[in-house]
Amino acid sequence: MLHFTFPVMQAKIYLAAMHTNTNAGGELRWKIARPRANKGQPTAKPVKETITRCYLNELFEEVVTLRLAYEKALRAQRDYHGTVPETLSATAGPVDKANVVARQRRRLNWRPTID
């Protein structure tokens, strides 16, 4: 199973937002389509802009700057001052394994068990 930590997922979301927002001028544009599935009734579809990638130069400069400032990734992680939320499993309390196994066996066997 592939696992991403919170800072990595946050970076991916930021990249996706930059990728989308650099192409938007703030004005929504629409086109009218008349699909056969709707029997020719008009539907509005957003007009998608071509990708500009104008943020990449700034991003690469920042990567080089951070790489020169921190020669080791562990030192950068140590100096990271952001807040990382608890994992979902940390918020759940301890579970009695025998009860969970008994419930699962009852559900799969379709026979009532004597408790």
N, C-alpha and C positions, 0 to 999 in steps of 0.2 A: 504494500500500500504506500502510495506517495504522500508525504507529509510536508506541509509548508508551515513554518513558524509565523507568528503574527506579524513581525516586521517585514518578512518576505511578502506575505499576502498584501500588506498595506502598500508596499512598493509597487506590486503588480496593479493594484487598484489605481494608484496615482498615475502610473504609466498609461493605463487605459483612459483615464480622465483627460490627461494631456493630449493623448492621441485624438480624442473626440472633440475636445474644446478648442484646440488650435484651428480646427476647420470651420468653426462656427463664427459668423459675424454678428450674431445676436438676432438675426432676422430669420424667422421660420419661412421656409418655402415649400409649397405643395404643388403637386400635379394631379390632374383628374384622370382617373382610369375607369374604364367601363368593362370589367371582367365578365366573361360569359357565365361564370359560376353564379353571379348575381343577376343574371338575365339582362345585362346591359345597364343596370342601375349604377349611377356614378358613385365612386368611392375616392376619397382623398388619400394620396400616398406622399410621404415626405420626399423631398428632393435631396439626394445624398451628394455631398461635395467630394471632390477628389482630395486625396490625402496630401498635406503639405509637408509634414515632418519638419516644420521649422523649429521645433523644440529640441531636436537632436543635438545640434551644435552646443547649446547651453548645457545639456545633460552630459555630454562627453567631457566638456570642460570641468564640470563639477566632479565627475568621476575621477579625472586625473588629479584635481586639487585634493580630493579626499584621499586618494591613493598616496600622494606625496606626504600628506599630513599623518596618515596612519599606515605604517608599513606592515602591520599585522591586523587581520580582521578581528582578532580577540580584543585588541586594545580599542578598536572602534566600538565594539559591542560594549566594552566596559564603560566607555565615555558616553554611551547613548543615554540620553536623559528622558526619553519618551516613556509613556506608561504602557505597559503590556497587560491586557486583561488576563484574568485567570482562565485556565482551560475549562472546557465544559465538564470534564470528568472530575475536576477538583471541586466543583460545586455540588456534586452528588455525594451522598453519604455512603457509608459502608453497607454492603448488601450481604445477606445470608445466602451463601451459595447453594446450600441444600434446598432451601425454599424455591429458589429460581429453577433449579434442575427438576424438582418435583412438579412445578407448574408446567414446565416445558414437556415433561413426559406425559402429564395428564392431557395436555392439548394435543399431542401427537398420537397418543394411543386411543383416544376417544372412549376410554373406559374410566369410570370413576375409581379413584383409589381410596382406600380406607385410611383415614387419618387418625 
